[in-house]
Amino acid sequence: MASFKYCLECNNLLYPREDKSSRRLMFSCRNCQYEEDADNMCVYSHKIIHTPSEQTMMLTDLATDPTLPRANVTCPQCNHPEAVFFQSSSRRAEAKMTLFYVCGSQECGHRWVG
């Protein structure tokens, strides 16, 4: 959660800025001349959490990856007899383990959840 810093002299919001001469991060007031060094060098952090189904859509050529396990599962779209599979890597506590399948045929590439 983000925390805001306030000026100790006039109680206005402090804004991050770089002290170019010393190349350090500072917080300064736009109303008065108050400045203070930043205790953390991170100004903004944006974390993106992808769901397992989004992750499978990002991956390409899964059928040709020799490191993934294969199963004798028929593809529901093209009836190819083999599929690559992997488990979801969701770290959410409420998520159950899910198997994701990708058709072993390079022409098809159909993805489904088992």
N, CA and C atoms as an extended XYZ file, in Angstrom:
342
Properties=species:S:1:pos:R:3:atomname:S:1:resname:S:1:resid:I:1 pbc="F F F"
N         0.839       -1.173        0.000 N   MET     1
C         0.000        0.000        0.000 CA  MET     1
C         0.887        1.241        0.000 C   MET     1
N         0.511        2.220       -0.776 N   ALA     2
C         1.299        3.437       -0.894 CA  ALA     2
C         1.121        4.303        0.347 C   ALA     2
N         2.198        4.957        0.710 N   SER     3
C         2.112        5.894        1.824 CA  SER     3
C         2.543        7.266        1.323 C   SER     3
N         1.889        8.270        1.813 N   PHE     4
C         2.199        9.633        1.418 CA  PHE     4
C         3.061       10.279        2.487 C   PHE     4
N         3.933       11.172        2.035 N   LYS     5
C         4.769       11.928        2.965 CA  LYS     5
C         4.287       13.375        2.952 C   LYS     5
N         4.323       13.974        4.131 N   TYR     6
C         3.856       15.348        4.258 CA  TYR     6
C         4.961       16.226        4.827 C   TYR     6
N         4.941       17.469        4.416 N   CYS     7
C         5.930       18.457        4.847 CA  CYS     7
C         5.808       18.699        6.350 C   CYS     7
N         6.953       18.703        7.026 N   LEU     8
C         6.960       18.939        8.471 CA  LEU     8
C         6.758       20.412        8.820 C   LEU     8
N         6.923       21.304        7.832 N   GLU     9
C         6.783       22.735        8.097 CA  GLU     9
C         5.393       23.274        7.763 C   GLU     9
N         4.826       22.836        6.613 N   CYS    10
C         3.536       23.405        6.208 CA  CYS    10
C         2.440       22.354        5.973 C   CYS    10
N         2.761       21.081        6.197 N   ASN    11
C         1.806       19.970        6.087 CA  ASN    11
C         1.251       19.724        4.687 C   ASN    11
N         1.925       20.232        3.671 N   ASN    12
C         1.531       19.917        2.300 CA  ASN    12
C         2.185       18.610        1.866 C   ASN    12
N         1.696       18.065        0.783 N   LEU    13
C         2.209       16.803        0.264 CA  LEU    13
C         3.636       16.966       -0.259 C   LEU    13
N         4.500       15.997        0.056 N   LEU    14
C         5.860       15.991       -0.481 CA  LEU    14
C         5.881       15.176       -1.769 C   LEU    14
N         6.622       15.659       -2.747 N   TYR    15
C         6.706       15.012       -4.050 CA  TYR    15
C         8.113       14.470       -4.277 C   TYR    15
N         8.232       13.313       -4.903 N   PRO    16
C         9.573       12.775       -5.173 CA  PRO    16
C        10.266       13.585       -6.260 C   PRO    16
N        11.566       13.744       -6.106 N   ARG    17
C        12.379       14.402       -7.131 CA  ARG    17
C        13.810       13.918       -6.986 C   ARG    17
N        14.585       14.096       -8.027 N   GLU    18
C        15.984       13.679       -8.005 CA  GLU    18
C        16.873       14.888       -7.748 C   GLU    18
N        17.793       14.746       -6.815 N   ASP    19
C        18.834       15.752       -6.631 CA  ASP    19
C        19.915       15.414       -7.649 C   ASP    19
N        19.949       16.160       -8.742 N   LYS    20
C        20.819       15.812       -9.869 CA  LYS    20
C        22.303       15.919       -9.539 C   LYS    20
N        22.675       16.799       -8.641 N   SER    21
C        24.094       16.941       -8.306 CA  SER    21
C        24.620       15.731       -7.539 C   SER    21
N        23.830       15.213       -6.613 N   SER    22
C        24.280       14.055       -5.832 CA  SER    22
C        23.642       12.744       -6.300 C   SER    22
N        22.756       12.814       -7.288 N   ARG    23
C        22.075       11.645       -7.856 CA  ARG    23
C        21.417       10.791       -6.768 C   ARG    23
N        20.558       11.433       -6.005 N   ARG    24
C        19.820       10.712       -4.972 CA  ARG    24
C        18.358       11.147       -5.007 C   ARG    24
N        17.517       10.288       -4.480 N   LEU    25
C        16.086       10.555       -4.454 CA  LEU    25
C        15.743       11.376       -3.221 C   LEU    25
N        14.967       12.410       -3.448 N   MET    26
C        14.553       13.314       -2.374 CA  MET    26
C        13.036       13.462       -2.413 C   MET    26
N        12.482       13.932       -1.319 N   PHE    27
C        11.089       14.368       -1.290 CA  PHE    27
C        11.110       15.849       -0.962 C   PHE    27
N        10.392       16.639       -1.758 N   SER    28
C        10.411       18.083       -1.526 CA  SER    28
C         8.996       18.646       -1.566 C   SER    28
N         8.839       19.730       -0.842 N   CYS    29
C         7.567       20.426       -0.763 CA  CYS    29
C         7.502       21.457       -1.882 C   CYS    29
N         6.358       21.566       -2.536 N   ARG    30
C         6.191       22.545       -3.612 CA  ARG    30
C         5.742       23.905       -3.073 C   ARG    30
N         5.434       23.959       -1.794 N   ASN    31
C         4.953       25.192       -1.193 CA  ASN    31
C         6.073       25.953       -0.476 C   ASN    31
N         6.902       25.225        0.257 N   CYS    32
C         8.029       25.850        0.954 CA  CYS    32
C         9.320       25.157        0.497 C   CYS    32
N        10.414       25.398        1.124 N   GLN    33
C        11.703       24.849        0.697 CA  GLN    33
C        12.088       23.563        1.419 C   GLN    33
N        11.158       22.954        2.127 N   TYR    34
C        11.473       21.756        2.897 CA  TYR    34
C        11.816       20.589        1.975 C   TYR    34
N        12.881       19.835        2.344 N   GLU    35
C        13.308       18.642        1.612 CA  GLU    35
C        13.765       17.586        2.610 C   GLU    35
N        13.615       16.327        2.208 N   GLU    36
C        14.164       15.235        3.014 CA  GLU    36
C        14.591       14.105        2.085 C   GLU    36
N        15.591       13.353        2.545 N   ASP    37
C        16.058       12.203        1.770 CA  ASP    37
C        15.010       11.100        1.807 C   ASP    37
N        14.920       10.378        0.717 N   ALA    38
C        13.995        9.243        0.668 CA  ALA    38
C        14.630        8.058        1.369 C   ALA    38
N        13.847        7.352        2.174 N   ASP    39
C        14.375        6.174        2.855 CA  ASP    39
C        14.270        4.931        1.978 C   ASP    39
N        13.485        4.999        0.910 N   ASN    40
C        13.343        3.889       -0.024 CA  ASN    40
C        13.513        4.449       -1.434 C   ASN    40
N        14.305        3.798       -2.255 N   MET    41
C        14.590        4.310       -3.592 CA  MET    41
C        13.504        3.974       -4.611 C   MET    41
N        12.488        3.261       -4.205 N   CYS    42
C        11.393        2.901       -5.107 CA  CYS    42
C        10.293        3.956       -4.999 C   CYS    42
N         9.979        4.592       -6.119 N   VAL    43
C         8.932        5.602       -6.130 CA  VAL    43
C         7.585        4.968       -6.420 C   VAL    43
N         7.574        3.966       -7.325 N   TYR    44
C         6.324        3.345       -7.741 CA  TYR    44
C         6.580        1.896       -8.097 C   TYR    44
N         5.704        1.015       -7.685 N   SER    45
C         5.807       -0.406       -8.011 CA  SER    45
C         4.457       -0.881       -8.521 C   SER    45
N         4.466       -1.525       -9.678 N   HIS    46
C         3.228       -2.026      -10.280 CA  HIS    46
C         3.397       -3.516      -10.515 C   HIS    46
N         2.661       -4.338       -9.778 N   LYS    47
C         2.770       -5.784       -9.902 CA  LYS    47
C         1.558       -6.310      -10.655 C   LYS    47
N         1.824       -7.138      -11.651 N   ILE    48
C         0.765       -7.731      -12.452 CA  ILE    48
C         0.687       -9.206      -12.115 C   ILE    48
N        -0.494       -9.663      -11.749 N   ILE    49
C        -0.703      -11.075      -11.446 CA  ILE    49
C        -1.565      -11.657      -12.557 C   ILE    49
N        -1.003      -12.614      -13.275 N   HIS    50
C        -1.735      -13.265      -14.355 CA  HIS    50
C        -2.380      -14.539      -13.847 C   HIS    50
N        -3.594      -14.794      -14.296 N   THR    51
C        -4.237      -16.062      -13.982 CA  THR    51
C        -3.613      -17.137      -14.856 C   THR    51
N        -3.664      -18.402      -14.451 N   PRO    52
C        -3.063      -19.467      -15.261 CA  PRO    52
C        -3.605      -19.526      -16.679 C   PRO    52
N        -4.895      -19.238      -16.871 N   SER    53
C        -5.441      -19.274      -18.226 CA  SER    53
C        -4.838      -18.168      -19.078 C   SER    53
N        -4.543      -17.006      -18.488 N   GLU    54
C        -3.874      -15.944      -19.226 CA  GLU    54
C        -2.453      -16.355      -19.578 C   GLU    54
N        -1.788      -17.067      -18.674 N   GLN    55
C        -0.418      -17.485      -18.933 CA  GLN    55
C        -0.352      -18.454      -20.094 C   GLN    55
N        -1.325      -19.351      -20.223 N   THR    56
C        -1.284      -20.303      -21.328 CA  THR    56
C        -1.498      -19.602      -22.652 C   THR    56
N        -2.269      -18.542      -22.664 N   MET    57
C        -2.494      -17.817      -23.908 CA  MET    57
C        -1.243      -17.043      -24.325 C   MET    57
N        -0.378      -16.734      -23.378 N   MET    58
C         0.844      -16.011      -23.702 CA  MET    58
C         1.906      -16.922      -24.296 C   MET    58
N         1.856      -18.198      -23.958 N   LEU    59
C         2.876      -19.127      -24.416 CA  LEU    59
C         2.568      -19.601      -25.828 C   LEU    59
N         3.610      -19.754      -26.622 N   THR    60
C         3.440      -20.248      -27.986 CA  THR    60
C         4.292      -21.482      -28.176 C   THR    60
N         3.901      -22.332      -29.117 N   ASP    61
C         4.636      -23.543      -29.484 CA  ASP    61
C         4.850      -24.483      -28.307 C   ASP    61
N         3.852      -24.640      -27.473 N   LEU    62
C         3.974      -25.547      -26.333 CA  LEU    62
C         4.105      -26.996      -26.777 C   LEU    62
N         3.490      -27.338      -27.896 N   ALA    63
C         3.517      -28.726      -28.364 CA  ALA    63
C         4.927      -29.175      -28.729 C   ALA    63
N         5.803      -28.244      -29.070 N   THR    64
C         7.169      -28.604      -29.458 CA  THR    64
C         8.155      -28.525      -28.300 C   THR    64
N         7.702      -28.137      -27.124 N   ASP    65
C         8.591      -28.019      -25.965 CA  ASP    65
C         8.900      -29.415      -25.410 C   ASP    65
N        10.150      -29.872      -25.511 N   PRO    66
C        10.480      -31.226      -25.054 CA  PRO    66
C        10.509      -31.379      -23.534 C   PRO    66
N        10.497      -30.278      -22.794 N   THR    67
C        10.572      -30.366      -21.332 CA  THR    67
C         9.210      -30.591      -20.684 C   THR    67
N         8.129      -30.376      -21.414 N   LEU    68
C         6.792      -30.555      -20.844 CA  LEU    68
C         6.346      -32.007      -20.962 C   LEU    68
N         5.637      -32.511      -19.948 N   PRO    69
C         5.150      -33.894      -20.002 CA  PRO    69
C         4.018      -34.034      -21.016 C   PRO    69
N         3.851      -35.259      -21.497 N   ARG    70
C         2.820      -35.556      -22.489 CA  ARG    70
C         1.895      -36.630      -21.954 C   ARG    70
N         0.658      -36.602      -22.429 N   ALA    71
C        -0.336      -37.583      -21.997 CA  ALA    71
C        -1.102      -38.094      -23.211 C   ALA    71
N        -1.617      -39.306      -23.090 N   ASN    72
C        -2.451      -39.883      -24.140 CA  ASN    72
C        -3.885      -39.399      -23.945 C   ASN    72
N        -4.102      -38.155      -24.269 N   VAL    73
C        -5.409      -37.521      -24.153 CA  VAL    73
C        -5.795      -37.023      -25.538 C   VAL    73
N        -7.002      -37.317      -25.958 N   THR    74
C        -7.458      -36.924      -27.289 CA  THR    74
C        -7.906      -35.467      -27.293 C   THR    74
N        -7.426      -34.738      -28.292 N   CYS    75
C        -7.810      -33.333      -28.450 CA  CYS    75
C        -9.285      -33.268      -28.859 C   CYS    75
N       -10.099      -32.470      -28.162 N   PRO    76
C       -11.519      -32.382      -28.507 CA  PRO    76
C       -11.785      -31.663      -29.826 C   PRO    76
N       -10.782      -30.977      -30.355 N   GLN    77
C       -10.997      -30.216      -31.583 CA  GLN    77
C       -10.564      -30.988      -32.825 C   GLN    77
N        -9.379      -31.647      -32.776 N   CYS    78
C        -8.865      -32.314      -33.982 CA  CYS    78
C        -8.675      -33.821      -33.805 C   CYS    78
N        -8.970      -34.352      -32.622 N   ASN    79
C        -8.831      -35.782      -32.304 CA  ASN    79
C        -7.390      -36.286      -32.346 C   ASN    79
N        -6.417      -35.405      -32.199 N   HIS    80
C        -5.017      -35.835      -32.102 CA  HIS    80
C        -4.873      -36.619      -30.793 C   HIS    80
N        -4.149      -37.761      -30.806 N   PRO    81
C        -4.142      -38.638      -29.626 CA  PRO    81
C        -3.219      -38.216      -28.484 C   PRO    81
N        -2.450      -37.137      -28.634 N   GLU    82
C        -1.484      -36.765      -27.601 CA  GLU    82
C        -1.616      -35.284      -27.269 C   GLU    82
N        -1.367      -34.954      -26.003 N   ALA    83
C        -1.417      -33.560      -25.570 CA  ALA    83
C        -0.309      -33.292      -24.563 C   ALA    83
N         0.173      -32.080      -24.574 N   VAL    84
C         1.122      -31.596      -23.573 CA  VAL    84
C         0.282      -31.088      -22.403 C   VAL    84
N         0.738      -31.321      -21.176 N   PHE    85
C        -0.035      -30.826      -20.034 CA  PHE    85
C         0.887      -30.224      -18.988 C   PHE    85
N         0.313      -29.342      -18.184 N   PHE    86
C         1.020      -28.760      -17.044 CA  PHE    86
C        -0.010      -28.306      -16.031 C   PHE    86
N         0.429      -28.168      -14.782 N   GLN    87
C        -0.460      -27.735      -13.707 CA  GLN    87
C        -0.414      -26.230      -13.570 C   GLN    87
N        -1.490      -25.696      -13.037 N   SER    88
C        -1.533      -24.255      -12.821 CA  SER    88
C        -0.506      -23.873      -11.768 C   SER    88
N         0.045      -22.701      -11.926 N   SER    89
C         1.020      -22.205      -10.953 CA  SER    89
C         0.422      -21.076      -10.130 C   SER    89
N        -0.878      -21.107       -9.953 N   SER    90
C        -1.547      -20.070       -9.173 CA  SER    90
C        -1.143      -20.194       -7.714 C   SER    90
N        -0.819      -19.067       -7.092 N   ARG    91
C        -0.417      -19.071       -5.691 CA  ARG    91
C        -1.531      -18.569       -4.792 C   ARG    91
N        -2.694      -18.435       -5.362 N   ARG    92
C        -3.828      -17.986       -4.558 CA  ARG    92
C        -4.325      -19.140       -3.705 C   ARG    92
N        -4.651      -18.860       -2.479 N   ALA    93
C        -5.044      -19.905       -1.529 CA  ALA    93
C        -6.347      -20.586       -1.936 C   ALA    93
N        -7.257      -19.827       -2.542 N   GLU    94
C        -8.556      -20.409       -2.869 CA  GLU    94
C        -8.534      -21.183       -4.186 C   GLU    94
N        -7.445      -21.117       -4.937 N   ALA    95
C        -7.375      -21.784       -6.240 CA  ALA    95
C        -7.049      -23.265       -6.073 C   ALA    95
N        -7.769      -24.097       -6.804 N   LYS    96
C        -7.478      -25.527       -6.776 CA  LYS    96
C        -6.502      -25.840       -7.915 C   LYS    96
N        -5.821      -26.962       -7.794 N   MET    97
C        -4.877      -27.361       -8.831 CA  MET    97
C        -5.649      -27.720      -10.098 C   MET    97
N        -5.207      -27.187      -11.220 N   THR    98
C        -5.876      -27.401      -12.492 CA  THR    98
C        -4.866      -27.868      -13.515 C   THR    98
N        -5.246      -28.846      -14.329 N   LEU    99
C        -4.396      -29.292      -15.429 CA  LEU    99
C        -4.791      -28.548      -16.695 C   LEU    99
N        -3.794      -27.997      -17.366 N   PHE   100
C        -3.996      -27.334      -18.646 CA  PHE   100
C        -3.408      -28.225      -19.728 C   PHE   100
N        -4.173      -28.450      -20.789 N   TYR   101
C        -3.730      -29.288      -21.896 CA  TYR   101
C        -3.552      -28.440      -23.146 C   TYR   101
N        -2.552      -28.822      -23.945 N   VAL   102
C        -2.334      -28.207      -25.251 CA  VAL   102
C        -2.193      -29.341      -26.241 C   VAL   102
N        -2.934      -29.281      -27.335 N   CYS   103
C        -2.906      -30.338      -28.342 CA  CYS   103
C        -1.479      -30.552      -28.837 C   CYS   103
N        -1.093      -31.821      -28.988 N   GLY   104
C         0.248      -32.167      -29.445 CA  GLY   104
C         0.469      -31.930      -30.924 C   GLY   104
N        -0.591      -31.687      -31.663 N   SER   105
C        -0.474      -31.402      -33.092 CA  SER   105
C        -0.038      -29.955      -33.281 C   SER   105
N         1.024      -29.745      -34.049 N   GLN   106
C         1.518      -28.384      -34.265 CA  GLN   106
C         0.545      -27.561      -35.098 C   GLN   106
N        -0.261      -28.231      -35.910 N   GLU   107
C        -1.225      -27.508      -36.739 CA  GLU   107
C        -2.418      -27.013      -35.923 C   GLU   107
N        -2.802      -27.774      -34.904 N   CYS   108
C        -4.003      -27.444      -34.120 CA  CYS   108
C        -3.685      -26.440      -33.011 C   CYS   108
N        -2.907      -26.851      -32.017 N   GLY   109
C        -2.552      -25.967      -30.904 CA  GLY   109
C        -3.702      -25.627      -29.970 C   GLY   109
N        -4.795      -26.394      -30.030 N   HIS   110
C        -5.963      -26.133      -29.173 CA  HIS   110
C        -5.573      -26.270      -27.701 C   HIS   110
N        -6.124      -25.381      -26.865 N   ARG   111
C        -5.856      -25.401      -25.419 CA  ARG   111
C        -7.162      -25.636      -24.681 C   ARG   111
N        -7.094      -26.475      -23.644 N   TRP   112
C        -8.279      -26.715      -22.829 CA  TRP   112
C        -7.875      -27.079      -21.415 C   TRP   112
N        -8.857      -27.005      -20.536 N   VAL   113
C        -8.642      -27.306      -19.121 CA  VAL   113
C        -9.224      -28.675      -18.844 C   VAL   113
N        -8.452      -29.496      -18.117 N   GLY   114
C        -8.912      -30.856      -17.836 CA  GLY   114
C        -9.352      -31.036      -16.416 C   GLY   114
